[in-house]
Amino acid sequence: MRCRWVVTIFVVFLIALIPVPTVADTGGTPGYGHVFPAPDPLDPIDVPDPFPASLPERIQTRLFPATAVPQPTFAPVNENRVCVAASDSVLTPPNGTQLYVCDGVDDEREINDAIVAARGGIVELLDGTFRCSDRITLQASTTLRGQGSANTTIQIKAKPGSTGYLPVSIGAPYVNVGGFTLRGNGFIMVTRSHVRVRDVHATSVDLDGNWCLAYGNGMFFVWVAPPVDVIDDVEFYACEAFNAHTHGFNMNQDYNDRVTRATTNIRFLDCRATGCGYGVAGDPGITDPTITSTNQSKSEWITGFDLHEWQDLVNCEVVNCVATDNWESGFHLEPGARYSNPPGPRTISKNIVFRNCISSNNGQRNTYADHFFMSGYYLSRDTHLQDCVSFNNRNCGYYVHGGANTSFEGCTDDGSTYGWKVCKASEEISIADCTCANNLRWALWLAFSRGIDVTGFRHTGVTSDRGFQSILGWYKNESAYQLPVTDSSFEITAVGNGMPIINEEGERNTYVLNREGTPTGDSVVAGFSATPFSGEAPLTVRFNDLSENATLRWWDLGDGNTSSERDPVHVYGAPGNYTIRLIAADNLRHDVVTRTDCISVEGPVTASFSATPTLVPVGAPVRFASTSGGNPHDLSWEFGDGGTSIEREPVHVYSTAGTFDVSLMASNTRYSDTRILPGLVKVFDVVTPSFTVDRTEGPAPLEVAFTDTSTGEPEHWLWDFGDGNTSVTQHPVHAYECPGNYTVTLTAGNAFFTNSTTLAEGVIVTAQAPSVTAVPGAESSPVRLGTDGLYDDVNGNGRSDFADVVLFFNQMAWIAENEPLEAFDFNGNGRIDFADVVSLFNRT
C-alpha cells in the first residue's frame, strides 16, 4: 500500500528514563503458628446462580478515587520509530518512517521484523486487525504500541497441527506494550523485569466469535523460570481480560529444579477480569455444548486475578481493579504451599495491598456443588485491603486461609454466602470498620485461628445458620480444622436480625456486641409443637412454630440437621431420642426453647452392652453401659451373682470371687431382644501375703522353718531368703550357712493378682562358737553372754563380774596357750595380753 500522511490521535505513552530499581529483599520464610493445612475441597456453599446478579445501585454509582497513577514507561535507547500497517489499516505513518505492511496472513512476521529493525526503539502498530499464527517476541528496551484497544486488534490463532502456546512474549527488560486488543490463542507473557503493559484487552474469543483453547496460564501471565530467579518492577495499567478460557491475570514460577523464585514490585492498576473460566468438559453440571475437549477452559480452577501460586511475592499493589463473573474467585492468593514431592518450603508473602477494588458474582456459574474457592478475595499472609467491595460471590466475600498479619479496613460485602471466613491456622487478622449485608449464612465464619481483632464491624440482614449470625470454632465437624478461635476481640453491631450475634466460644476472647434498632411490639416468646412425638423409624415429624412475635427462626432437629423454615417436616431415619431446640427472633430480639428427648424414634431392638473393667478384685466396681440399637426404653440387667438393675449405665460390685455371666434384656413398645455374654466378668480375691518363722536368730549353720499365713487364696509363692537362695514351696525350711542379717521377702498370688511382703533383717545368723575348756581355778567352762563371739563369763558362773577379770589376769598365759584366740581377744589386737584384761574389765 502507498504511504500517505494522515493526522491521527495516538494513544500517548509518557516515556521517561527512570533508574533501574534493585530487587527487593525477600527475606526469610516467615514463621507461622501451626502446621500448614492443605486445601479442603468440600466447603459448604449454596446452589450456584447461573445468572449474575446486578450490582446494587450503591456499587454501580460507586466512584473510584482519581485514576491510579501509573509508573512512567521506559525510554527507548534510540530514536528509531518503525510502523506496521495491517491489511485493513486506514492510518498512515509520517513521511520518512520505516513501514512494514501486512497482508493478513502470518502478520507476526512483519511485526517481529519491525521489532528487530527498531533496535530498542518504538514499533507503532497502526489501526486495524493483525492476523497472526505464531508468537510475537519483544526485544530489550522496545515499545510496542497500537492505537488503543478499540482501534488495533492482534489475533493469534494456531495453524492446524501446531502448538497453541502463542504469547506476545516479553522476554527482555525495559519493554513497553499496549494499545491493542488480543484475541484467540494469544496472551501476554512476561518473563523478565521492568515491563509496562497498558490498555491491552485480551480474550479467548476470535473475530468470528469462536472460543479458542487457552495454552497460557493467564491472559496476562508473569512466569519466573530459569535462568531468571526474580522478576521485578512489572506494571499492568488499564488492562482487561474478558471471556477467557484461562486466568485473567496470573503469576507463578517454574519449580522443577526446586529453586525458589520471586515476583517483586508488581502493580495492577485499573485492570479488569470478567468472565474468566467456563469449565472443563466432563465437569459435573456442564451442559453448554460449546464446552468440549477441544474447546474448554484450561482447568476447573480459573480465577480472575491469580496473583500468588508457587513463587514468592513481595510488594504487590492492586488498585481500582474489578473481578466479576469468574469461574472460581475474583482475586486469589495461595496460602503458600509448594505441592511438590517432597513439598518445597512455604512461599514468602510480603506487603500485598488491595485498594478500592470490586469483586462480584464470582463462582456463580461454577457447576461444582462444593468447590473450595468461589470467593471475592481468597487471601493469606501480609495482605492488606482498603475500601474494597465484595458482592454476591458464591462462597465468601473475603476468605483468609492459613493467613497471618492480614488486615481489612473499610471493606464491604453484600450478598455472599459468608461475609468473612478466616480459618486453618490463621493468626493476627484485623477487620476494622467493615460491613456486610444480606449474607446467606454468616457474617463471620472463623475457626482454628488466634489473634483476630474485629472492631467497628456492622452487619445487616444476615440470614444466620446454626442459630447464630456469626460462628466461631465450628468447621463441618472436621477434627483437623474444627478448633477454637482464641485470644481475639469482637466489636460487632447487628442490624435487622434478632438472632444471637455470635457464639461466644474460645479462650481469652472479648466481646462487645450491640444491636441497632427500636423494638416494636411485644417480646418474642419461642414455642413449638411436634406431631407425632414418637413412632417407628423412619418417622416423619411435622414441627409447628408456635412462637409469638417472631419473624425469624432456626431449628436444631437433634440429629445433625437444621432448618430455618417456619414449620419444617423432617424424617428421622435412625432410632433414638432427639432433643429439639428452636431459636425464634424478630429484627432485634430472640428467645430459645429446648426440649430434651422430645422425639422418640423406635426400631427393631438389638441388645448389646459393654463392661469396664471385666477383670476386677472382690469389692471393686464394674461399669456397664447399654449400646443397644432400636432405642429401647426398658432395660433389665442380670449380673450373674444375683444382682440386677434397670438403669442404662449401672455400676455393680461383686462381693465374691468367680467368673460371672452377664445378660441384658432391652425392649421398646414394639420389640425386645436379649444379649448374654458368658464369663464376661472375672472377679478374684486380693492376696495379702504374710508368714511366720520358727526362729529369728542363732549361730551358723541356722535352720529356719517358714510358714505361709497369706490370705486371699494364693496359688503360687516365691520366697527370697536374702542370701541368694529362693523357694517356690508354700512352707519352706531353709538353712543359713554364713553369719549375717538377712531380709526375707514372700511374693504370693493367684491367676489375677500378685503381692509381696518383706521382713527386714528378720533372720540373724551368728558365727559358730569355738571349742573352749575350763580355765584352771574356774567352776566350769567359759560362757558367751553376748552375740559377738567373746567369752565374757571366764569362770563359767553364768555372769560377767570382777571375778572373771581376776581369773583372766591370773591365767592369762594359760589362756593364751590353751584357749582359742578369737574367744578371749577382747580388744581385737590379735593376741592375749594385759590390754585384754583392761577391755574385759570395761565390759563387766
C-alpha positions in Angstrom: 0.0 0.0 0.0 1.1 3.6 -0.6 2.1 5.6 2.4 0.3 8.9 2.9 0.3 11.2 5.9 -3.0 11.3 7.9 -3.3 13.3 11.1 -4.1 10.8 13.8 -4.5 10.8 17.6 -2.3 8.1 19.0 -2.5 6.7 22.5 0.0 8.8 24.4 2.8 6.9 26.1 4.7 9.0 28.6 8.2 7.9 28.0 10.8 8.8 30.6 14.0 7.2 31.6 13.9 6.0 35.2 16.6 4.4 37.3 16.8 0.6 37.3 15.4 -0.4 40.7 17.1 -3.0 42.8 15.5 -6.3 43.6 13.5 -6.2 46.8 14.9 -8.1 49.7 12.7 -11.1 50.0 13.9 -12.1 53.5 13.5 -15.4 55.1 10.4 -17.6 55.2 8.1 -16.1 57.8 7.1 -18.3 60.7 3.5 -19.3 61.3 1.9 -20.8 64.3 0.5 -24.1 63.1 1.2 -26.9 60.6 0.1 -25.6 57.2 -3.0 -27.4 56.1 -3.7 -28.5 52.6 -6.8 -27.0 50.9 -10.1 -28.5 51.8 -12.3 -29.1 48.7 -15.5 -29.5 50.5 -16.7 -26.1 51.8 -20.4 -25.8 52.2 -21.8 -23.4 49.6 -25.2 -22.6 48.1 -26.6 -23.7 44.8 -25.0 -21.8 42.0 -26.8 -18.9 40.3 -26.2 -19.1 36.6 -27.3 -15.5 36.1 -25.0 -13.0 37.7 -26.9 -10.5 39.9 -26.9 -6.9 39.0 -24.7 -4.7 41.2 -26.7 -2.7 43.7 -27.1 1.0 42.9 -24.7 2.0 45.6 -22.0 -0.1 43.9 -22.9 0.9 40.4 -22.6 4.5 41.3 -19.5 4.0 43.4 -16.8 6.4 42.3 -13.3 5.2 42.3 -10.7 7.7 43.6 -8.8 9.6 40.9 -7.4 7.2 38.4 -4.4 5.4 39.8 -1.2 7.0 38.6 1.0 4.5 36.7 4.7 4.5 36.7 6.5 6.1 33.8 7.1 4.0 30.8 10.7 3.2 29.8 12.6 5.4 27.4 13.8 3.9 24.1 17.5 3.6 23.7 17.4 5.3 20.3 15.0 7.4 18.3 14.0 4.7 15.8 10.4 4.5 15.1 9.0 1.7 12.9 5.4 1.4 11.8 3.4 -1.7 10.9 0.2 -1.5 8.9 -2.5 -4.1 9.0 -4.0 -5.3 5.8 -7.0 -3.1 6.6 -5.3 -0.1 8.2 -6.6 3.3 7.4 -4.0 5.4 9.1 -0.6 6.1 7.5 2.7 6.9 9.2 4.6 10.2 8.9 6.8 10.7 5.9 10.2 9.1 6.3 9.0 6.5 8.8 10.0 2.9 8.1 6.9 1.0 7.3 6.1 -2.8 7.3 2.9 -3.7 5.5 1.0 -6.9 6.5 -1.2 -8.9 4.1 -3.4 -10.5 6.8 -1.6 -13.8 6.8 1.2 -14.6 9.3 1.3 -10.9 10.2 3.7 -11.8 13.1 6.5 -11.9 10.6 6.2 -8.2 9.8 5.7 -7.3 13.4 8.8 -9.3 14.6 10.8 -7.8 11.7 9.8 -4.4 12.8 10.8 -5.1 16.3 14.3 -6.2 15.2 14.6 -3.1 12.9 13.7 -0.8 15.8 16.7 -1.9 17.7 15.3 -0.8 21.1 13.1 2.0 19.6 9.3 2.2 19.1 7.2 -0.1 17.0 3.9 1.6 16.1 1.0 -0.7 15.1 -1.5 1.2 13.0 -5.2 0.7 13.3 -6.9 -2.4 12.0 -6.5 -6.2 12.6 -3.3 -8.1 12.6 -3.9 -11.8 11.9 -1.0 -13.9 13.3 -0.3 -17.6 13.5 2.8 -17.5 15.7 4.2 -15.7 18.7 5.4 -12.1 18.8 8.7 -11.6 20.5 9.8 -8.3 22.1 13.4 -7.2 22.4 15.1 -5.2 25.2 14.1 -1.5 25.6 11.4 -1.8 22.9 8.0 -0.2 22.9 5.2 -2.0 21.0 2.0 0.1 20.9 -1.2 0.1 19.0 -3.7 2.9 18.5 -5.8 1.8 21.5 -7.7 -1.3 22.4 -10.7 -0.1 20.4 -8.7 0.5 17.2 -5.9 -2.1 17.0 -6.5 -5.8 17.2 -4.0 -8.6 17.2 -5.5 -12.1 16.6 -3.2 -15.0 17.2 -4.5 -18.4 16.1 -2.5 -21.6 15.8 -2.4 -23.3 12.5 -3.7 -26.9 12.4 -1.2 -29.3 13.9 0.9 -26.5 15.5 1.2 -25.6 19.2 -1.3 -23.1 20.6 1.3 -21.7 23.0 1.5 -18.4 21.2 2.2 -15.5 23.5 3.2 -11.9 22.9 6.5 -12.8 24.6 8.2 -10.2 26.7 11.5 -12.0 27.4 13.7 -8.9 27.7 13.8 -5.9 30.1 12.6 -2.3 29.8 9.7 -3.1 27.5 6.5 -1.2 27.0 3.5 -2.9 25.4 0.0 -1.6 24.9 -2.8 0.0 23.0 -4.5 -3.1 21.4 -6.9 -6.0 21.8 -5.5 -9.5 21.8 -7.7 -12.4 20.6 -7.7 -16.1 20.0 -4.8 -18.3 21.4 -2.7 -15.3 22.2 -1.7 -14.0 25.6 0.7 -11.6 27.2 3.7 -13.4 28.7 6.2 -11.6 30.9 9.5 -13.4 31.8 11.8 -10.5 32.6 11.9 -7.5 34.8 11.0 -3.9 34.1 7.9 -4.2 31.9 4.9 -1.8 31.4 1.6 -3.2 29.9 -1.1 -0.6 29.2 -4.5 -0.6 27.6 -4.4 -4.2 26.5 -7.7 -6.2 26.3 -7.4 -9.9 25.9 -10.0 -12.6 25.2 -10.1 -16.2 24.1 -12.8 -15.4 21.5 -11.7 -14.8 18.0 -13.0 -12.3 15.5 -15.5 -14.9 14.2 -16.9 -15.5 17.7 -15.2 -18.8 18.2 -13.8 -19.8 21.5 -10.1 -20.8 21.3 -8.2 -23.0 23.7 -6.0 -21.2 26.2 -2.5 -22.5 26.4 -1.0 -19.9 28.7 -1.8 -19.8 32.4 -3.2 -16.4 32.2 -4.3 -13.9 29.5 -1.7 -11.7 31.3 1.0 -14.2 32.6 4.1 -13.4 34.7 6.3 -16.5 34.7 9.5 -16.8 36.6 11.6 -19.5 35.1 15.3 -20.3 34.6 17.7 -18.6 34.0 15.7 -15.8 35.9 15.1 -16.1 39.7 13.4 -12.7 40.2 11.0 -10.7 38.1 10.9 -7.1 39.4 9.0 -3.9 38.5 6.1 -5.0 36.3 3.0 -2.9 35.9 -0.3 -3.6 34.2 -2.4 -0.5 33.7 -6.0 -0.3 32.3 -5.8 -3.9 31.0 -8.7 -6.3 30.8 -9.1 -10.0 30.4 -12.6 -11.0 29.3 -14.4 -14.1 28.1 -11.2 -16.2 28.7 -10.5 -19.9 29.0 -7.7 -19.3 31.5 -7.0 -16.9 34.4 -7.3 -13.3 33.6 -4.0 -12.4 35.4 -1.6 -15.0 36.7 1.8 -15.0 38.4 3.7 -18.2 39.1 7.2 -19.9 38.9 8.9 -22.9 37.5 9.8 -25.2 40.4 11.0 -28.2 38.5 14.6 -27.5 39.6 13.4 -26.9 43.2 14.8 -23.3 43.1 12.6 -20.7 44.8 11.9 -17.7 42.7 10.1 -14.4 43.3 8.0 -11.7 41.7 8.6 -8.3 43.4 7.2 -4.8 43.0 4.3 -5.8 40.8 1.4 -3.4 40.2 -2.1 -3.9 38.8 -3.9 -0.5 38.2 -7.4 0.0 36.8 -7.5 -3.6 35.5 -10.4 -5.9 35.0 -11.0 -9.6 34.8 -14.5 -10.6 33.5 -15.9 -14.0 32.6 -12.7 -16.0 33.0 -13.3 -19.7 33.1 -16.2 -21.7 31.7 -15.5 -25.2 32.9 -13.8 -28.3 31.5 -15.6 -31.0 29.5 -16.7 -33.7 31.9 -17.1 -31.4 34.8 -20.3 -32.1 36.8 -23.2 -30.0 35.5 -21.5 -28.8 32.3 -24.4 -28.5 29.8 -23.0 -25.9 27.4 -22.5 -27.7 24.1 -19.6 -25.4 23.2 -17.5 -26.8 26.1 -15.8 -29.8 24.6 -12.4 -31.4 24.9 -11.2 -29.2 22.0 -12.8 -26.1 23.3 -12.7 -25.8 27.1 -11.1 -23.8 29.9 -7.5 -24.6 30.9 -8.7 -26.1 34.2 -11.7 -26.1 36.5 -9.9 -23.7 38.9 -9.9 -20.5 36.8 -9.9 -17.2 38.6 -9.9 -13.5 37.7 -6.6 -12.5 39.3 -4.4 -15.4 40.4 -1.5 -13.5 41.8 0.3 -15.9 44.1 1.0 -19.5 43.4 4.4 -21.2 43.9 6.5 -18.1 43.6 7.5 -15.7 46.5 5.5 -12.5 46.2 7.0 -9.2 47.7 5.5 -5.8 47.2 2.3 -6.1 45.1 -0.3 -3.3 44.6 -3.8 -4.0 43.2 -5.6 -0.6 42.8 -9.0 0.2 41.3 -9.3 -3.3 39.9 -12.5 -5.3 39.1 -13.1 -9.0 39.1 -16.5 -10.2 38.1 -18.3 -13.3 36.9 -15.2 -15.6 37.1 -15.4 -19.4 37.4 -13.7 -19.6 40.8 -12.6 -16.5 42.8 -12.2 -12.9 41.8 -8.8 -12.3 43.4 -6.7 -15.3 44.5 -3.5 -15.7 46.5 -2.5 -19.2 47.6 -1.6 -19.8 51.3 1.9 -20.7 50.5 2.5 -24.4 49.9 4.6 -25.7 47.1 2.9 -29.0 46.4 5.9 -30.9 45.0 7.4 -34.2 46.0 8.8 -33.7 48.6 6.9 -30.4 49.4 9.0 -27.3 49.0 9.4 -24.5 51.6 6.4 -22.3 52.2 6.4 -19.3 49.9 7.2 -15.8 51.1 4.3 -13.3 51.1 5.1 -9.6 52.0 3.3 -6.3 51.6 0.4 -7.1 49.3 -2.0 -4.2 49.1 -5.5 -4.0 47.6 -7.2 -0.6 47.4 -10.6 0.3 46.0 -11.2 -3.0 44.3 -14.5 -4.7 43.4 -15.2 -8.4 43.2 -18.6 -9.6 42.3 -20.6 -12.6 41.1 -17.6 -14.9 41.2 -18.3 -18.7 41.4 -21.9 -18.3 40.4 -21.6 -20.0 37.1 -19.4 -22.8 38.6 -21.1 -26.1 38.1 -19.4 -27.8 41.1 -21.6 -28.3 44.1 -18.8 -27.9 46.6 -15.7 -26.3 45.1 -13.3 -24.7 47.5 -12.7 -21.1 46.5 -15.5 -19.2 44.7 -14.9 -16.1 46.8 -14.5 -12.4 46.2 -11.0 -12.3 47.7 -9.1 -15.5 48.6 -6.1 -14.4 50.7 -3.4 -15.5 53.1 -0.4 -13.6 54.6 0.7 -10.0 54.9 -2.1 -8.8 52.7 -3.9 -5.5 53.3 -7.3 -4.5 51.9 -8.6 -0.9 52.0 -12.0 0.2 50.9 -12.7 -2.9 48.8 -16.1 -4.3 47.8 -17.4 -7.8 47.5 -20.9 -8.5 46.1 -22.8 -11.8 45.6 -19.8 -14.1 45.5 -20.9 -17.7 45.8 -18.8 -18.7 48.8 -17.2 -15.9 50.8 -16.7 -12.3 50.3 -13.3 -12.4 51.9 -11.6 -15.7 52.6 -8.4 -15.9 54.7 -6.8 -19.4 54.7 -3.6 -20.0 56.7 -3.2 -16.3 57.0 -1.1 -14.1 59.2 -0.7 -10.3 59.5 -3.6 -9.6 57.1 -5.9 -6.6 57.5 -9.2 -5.3 56.2 -10.1 -1.6 56.5 -13.4 -0.1 55.3 -14.3 -3.1 53.2 -17.8 -4.3 52.5 -19.6 -7.5 51.4 -23.2 -7.8 50.1 -25.0 -11.0 49.4 -22.2 -13.6 49.5 -22.9 -16.8 51.4 -20.3 -15.7 54.1 -19.0 -12.2 54.6 -15.6 -13.1 56.1 -14.2 -16.6 56.5 -10.9 -17.0 58.5 -9.7 -20.5 59.2 -7.0 -23.1 59.2 -4.1 -21.8 61.3 -4.7 -18.1 60.7 -3.4 -15.5 63.2 -3.1 -11.8 63.7 -6.0 -10.8 61.4 -7.6 -7.3 61.6 -11.1 -6.4 60.4 -11.7 -2.7 61.1 -14.7 -0.6 60.2 -16.0 -3.2 57.8 -19.6 -4.0 56.9 -21.6 -6.8 55.3 -25.2 -7.3 54.4 -27.6 -10.0 53.2 -25.2 -12.9 53.8 -26.9 -16.2 53.1 -25.3 -17.9 56.2 -22.9 -15.9 58.4 -21.3 -12.5 58.5 -18.2 -14.0 60.1 -17.1 -17.7 59.9 -13.9 -18.1 62.0 -12.2 -21.3 63.1 -8.7 -22.6 64.1 -7.4 -19.1 64.5 -6.0 -16.7 67.1 -5.4 -13.0 67.4 -8.4 -12.0 65.4 -9.2 -8.3 66.0 -12.7 -7.2 64.8 -13.5 -3.6 65.5 -16.4 -1.4 64.3 -17.9 -4.3 62.4 -21.5 -3.9 61.3 -23.8 -6.4 59.5 -27.3 -6.0 58.2 -29.9 -8.6 57.3 -27.7 -11.7 57.8 -29.7 -14.9 57.3 -27.8 -16.8 60.0 -27.2 -20.5 60.4 -26.8 -22.9 63.3 -28.6 -20.3 65.4 -26.0 -17.5 65.1 -25.3 -14.6 62.7 -21.6 -15.3 63.0 -19.9 -18.6 64.1 -16.7 -19.4 66.0 -14.8 -22.7 66.1 -17.2 -24.9 64.0 -15.8 -26.4 60.8 -18.2 -29.1 59.5 -17.2 -31.5 62.3 -13.7 -32.0 60.7 -11.4 -32.6 63.7 -8.3 -31.3 61.9 -9.8 -27.8 61.4 -12.7 -27.6 63.9 -10.6 -25.9 66.5 -11.4 -22.8 68.6 -10.7 -19.1 68.0 -8.7 -17.8 70.8 -7.0 -14.5 72.0 -9.4 -12.5 69.9 -11.7 -9.5 70.3 -15.0 -8.8 68.7 -16.9 -5.4 68.5 -20.0 -6.1 66.4 -23.2 -4.2 65.7 -26.1 -6.3 64.2 -29.0 -4.8 62.3 -32.2 -6.3 61.1 -31.9 -9.8 62.7 -32.6 -10.6 66.3 -30.8 -14.0 66.2 -27.8 -14.4 68.6 -25.0 -12.3 67.1 -22.1 -14.8 67.7 -21.4 -17.9 69.7 -19.1 -16.7 72.4 -16.7 -19.7 72.4 -12.9 -19.8 72.8 -10.4 -18.9 75.4 -9.3 -15.3 76.2 -11.7 -13.7 73.8 -13.6 -10.4 74.5 -16.9 -9.4 73.1 -18.7 -6.0 72.7 -22.0 -6.9 71.0 -24.6 -4.3 70.1 -27.9 -4.3 68.3 -29.2 -1.3 66.3 -32.9 -0.6 66.1 -36.0 0.1 68.0 -38.1 -2.7 69.5 -41.6 -2.8 68.0 -44.4 -4.8 69.6 -44.2 -7.4 72.3 -41.2 -9.6 73.1 -40.5 -12.8 71.3 -41.6 -16.0 73.0 -40.3 -19.2 71.5 -42.6 -22.3 71.3 -43.4 -25.2 69.1 -45.4 -28.4 68.7 -44.4 -31.7 67.0 -46.6 -34.4 65.6 -46.0 -37.3 66.3 -43.6 -37.3 69.3 -42.8 -41.0 68.9 -43.0 -43.8 66.4 -41.1 -46.3 64.4 -38.2 -45.4 62.0 -38.4 -43.9 59.5 -40.5 -41.4 61.4 -41.9 -38.3 59.7 -42.4 -35.4 62.2 -44.1 -32.2 61.4 -43.0 -29.3 63.6 -45.1 -26.2 64.0 -43.6 -22.9 65.1 -45.9 -21.5 67.9 -43.6 -18.7 68.7 -45.1 -15.3 69.5 -44.0 -12.1 67.6 -41.2 -14.0 65.7 -40.2 -13.3 62.1 -37.1 -15.5 62.1 -36.4 -18.9 63.4 -33.8 -21.6 63.5 -34.4 -25.3 64.4 -31.8 -27.8 65.6 -33.6 -31.1 64.9 -31.3 -33.1 67.1 -29.8 -35.5 64.5 -27.4 -33.0 62.9 -30.0 -31.5 60.7 -31.2 -27.9 61.0 -33.9 -25.8 59.4 -34.9 -22.1 59.1 -38.4 -22.9 57.8 -41.4 -21.9 59.8 -42.9 -25.4 60.0 -40.3 -27.9 58.9 -41.1 -31.5 58.2 -38.3 -33.9 59.0 -37.8 -37.6 58.6 -35.8 -39.4 61.3 -34.2 -42.4 59.8 -32.4 -43.9 62.8 -33.9 -44.9 66.1 -33.0 -42.7 69.1 -34.2 -39.9 71.3 -33.8 -36.4 69.8 -33.6 -33.1 71.6 -35.2 -30.2 69.7 -34.0 -26.6 70.0 -35.8 -23.6 68.5 -34.5 -20.1 68.4 -37.2 -17.6 67.5 -36.4 -13.9 66.7 -37.7 -10.7 65.4 -35.4 -7.9 64.0 -33.9 -7.2 67.4 -34.7 -9.9 70.0 -34.7 -13.6 70.3 -35.9 -16.4 72.6 -34.8 -20.1 72.9 -36.8 -23.2 73.8 -35.2 -26.6 74.2 -37.0 -29.9 74.8 -34.7 -32.8 75.8 -35.6 -36.2 74.2 -38.6 -34.6 72.6 -38.8 -37.0 69.7 -38.6 -40.8 70.3 -37.9 -43.0 67.3 -38.0 -46.7 67.7 -36.8 -49.6 65.6 -36.1 -53.4 66.0 -34.1 -53.7 69.2 -30.7 -55.2 69.1 -29.4 -55.7 72.7 -25.7 -55.0 73.2 -23.6 -53.7 76.0 -20.1 -53.1 77.3 -18.4 -53.6 80.7 -15.3 -51.9 82.1 -13.3 -53.4 83.6 -14.0 -57.1 83.1 -11.2 -58.4 85.4 -11.6 -57.0 89.0 -10.7 -57.9 92.6 -13.5 -58.6 95.0 -15.2 -55.3 96.1 -14.2 -53.3 93.0 -16.9 -51.6 90.8 -17.7 -52.7 87.3 -19.4 -50.2 85.0 -21.9 -51.4 82.4 -23.3 -49.4 79.5 -26.1 -50.4 77.1 -25.2 -49.9 73.5 -28.4 -51.4 72.3 -29.9 -50.3 69.0 -33.5 -49.6 68.2 -33.9 -47.1 71.0 -35.1 -49.4 73.8 -36.9 -47.7 76.7 -36.7 -50.6 79.2 -33.6 -52.4 80.3 -33.2 -55.4 82.6 -29.7 -56.5 83.7 -28.6 -59.7 85.4 -25.0 -59.7 86.7 -24.6 -63.4 87.4 -24.3 -63.2 91.2 -28.0 -62.5 91.8 -27.6 -58.7 91.3 -29.9 -56.9 88.8 -30.5 -53.3 87.5 -32.8 -51.4 85.2 -30.5 -48.4 84.7 -28.9 -47.6 81.3 -25.4 -47.4 82.8 -25.4 -49.4 86.0 -22.4 -49.9 88.3 -22.2 -53.2 90.1 -19.9 -54.5 92.8 -19.1 -58.3 93.1 -18.6 -59.5 96.7 -17.2 -62.9 95.9 -14.6 -64.3 93.6 -15.6 -66.2 90.5 -16.5 -65.9 86.8 -19.9 -64.4 86.0 -22.2 -64.4 83.0 -24.0 -61.1 82.4 -27.2 -60.6 80.4 -29.2 -57.6 79.2 -32.8 -57.6 78.0 -33.7 -54.5 76.1 -37.1 -53.6 74.8 -39.3 -50.8 73.5 -43.0 -50.7 72.8 -42.6 -52.9 69.7 -39.5 -55.0 70.0 -37.4 -56.9 72.5 -34.0 -58.6 72.5 -31.7 -60.3 75.0 -27.9 -60.5 74.9 -25.9 -62.9 77.2 -22.1 -62.7 77.5 -20.9 -65.9 79.2 -18.0 -65.5 81.6 -17.8 -61.7 80.9 -16.6 -60.7 84.3 -13.8 -62.4 86.3 -13.6 -61.5 90.0 -10.6 -62.5 92.0 -9.6 -62.4 95.7 -7.0 -60.0 96.7 -3.9 -61.9 98.0 -2.4 -60.4 101.2 1.0 -62.1 101.8 2.2 -62.9 105.3 4.4 -65.5 107.1 5.9 -66.7 110.3 9.4 -68.1 111.2 10.2 -70.6 114.0 13.4 -68.8 114.9 14.9 -65.5 114.1 18.4 -65.8 115.5 21.1 -68.4 116.0 24.7 -69.4 115.1 25.5 -70.7 111.7 24.5 -73.1 110.3 21.0 -71.9 111.3 18.0 -73.8 110.0 14.7 -71.8 109.9 11.2 -73.1 109.1 9.0 -70.6 107.3 5.2 -70.9 107.4 2.9 -69.1 104.8 -0.1 -67.4 106.5 -1.2 -65.4 103.4 -4.9 -64.6 102.9 -6.9 -64.4 99.6 -6.3 -67.9 98.5 -2.9 -67.6 96.9 -2.0 -70.2 94.3 1.7 -69.6 93.9 4.6 -68.5 96.2 8.1 -67.2 95.8 10.4 -66.9 98.7 13.6 -64.8 98.6 15.7 -65.7 101.7 18.1 -62.8 101.4 21.2 -64.9 100.9 20.7 -65.5 97.1 18.5 -68.6 97.6 14.8 -68.9 96.8 12.0 -71.3 97.0 8.5 -71.8 95.5 7.3 -74.1 98.3 4.4 -72.8 100.4 6.1 -73.7 103.7 9.9 -74.0 103.1 12.7 -74.8 105.5 16.0 -73.0 104.8 19.5 -73.4 106.3 21.7 -70.2 106.6 25.3 -71.2 106.3 27.0 -67.9 106.9 26.7 -65.3 109.7 24.7 -62.2 108.8 21.4 -60.3 109.0 19.0 -61.5 106.3 15.9 -59.8 104.8 13.2 -62.3 103.8 10.5 -61.5 101.0 7.5 -63.5 100.2 5.6 -62.9 96.9 2.2 -64.7 96.8 -0.6 -64.5 94.2 -3.2 -66.2 92.2 -4.1 -66.1 88.5 -5.2 -62.5 88.6 -3.3 -60.8 91.4 0.2 -60.9 93.0 1.5 -59.0 96.0 4.6 -59.1 98.3 5.6 -58.6 101.9 9.1 -58.2 103.4 10.6 -59.0 106.8 13.7 -56.7 107.0 16.7 -58.3 108.7 14.2 -60.9 110.0 16.9 -63.6 110.5 20.1 -63.0 112.3 22.8 -65.7 112.0 25.8 -65.6 114.3 29.2 -67.2 113.9 29.7 -70.8 115.3 31.1 -70.9 118.8 34.7 -72.1 119.2 35.5 -75.1 121.5 36.8 -73.9 125.0 37.8 -75.7 128.2 37.6 -74.8 131.8 40.3 -72.3 133.0 42.2 -73.5 136.0 40.5 -72.2 139.1 37.1 -71.9 137.4 33.9 -73.6 138.4 33.1 -74.7 134.8 33.9 -73.9 131.2 33.7 -70.2 129.9 30.4 -69.0 128.5 29.5 -66.5 125.8 27.0 -63.9 127.1 26.7 -61.7 124.1 26.5 -62.1 120.3 30.0 -61.0 119.4 31.5 -64.5 120.0 33.6 -63.4 123.1 33.5 -65.4 126.3 32.9 -62.7 129.0 32.0 -65.3 131.7 35.5 -66.6 132.1 34.8 -68.6 135.3 31.6 -70.1 133.9 29.4 -69.0 136.8 26.7 -67.6 134.5 27.5 -63.9 134.8 30.2 -61.4 133.9 31.8 -59.8 137.0 35.1 -58.8 138.6 35.9 -62.4 139.4 36.2 -63.1 135.7 38.7 -60.2 135.4 40.8 -61.6 138.2 40.8 -65.1 136.8 41.7 -63.9 133.4 44.6 -61.9 134.8 45.9 -64.8 136.8 45.6 -67.3 134.0 46.5 -65.1 131.1 49.4 -67.2 130.0 47.5 -70.4 130.3 44.6 -69.0 128.3 47.0 -67.8 125.5 48.4 -71.3 125.5 45.3 -73.4 125.6 42.2 -71.4 124.5 41.2 -70.3 121.0 42.4 -66.7 120.5 39.1 -65.4 119.0 37.2 -66.4 122.2 39.3 -64.1 124.5 40.9 -61.4 122.3 38.7 -58.7 123.9 40.5 -55.7 122.3 40.9 -57.4 118.9 44.6 -56.8 118.6 45.3 -60.5 117.6 47.0 -61.6 120.9 46.3 -62.2 124.6 47.9 -59.6 126.7 47.2 -57.1 129.6 45.2 -54.9 127.2 42.6 -57.7 127.1 42.3 -57.6 130.9 41.5 -53.9 130.7 38.9 -54.5 127.9 37.3 -57.3 129.9 37.2 -55.0 133.0 35.4 -52.3 131.0 32.9 -54.8 129.6 31.8 -56.1 133.1 
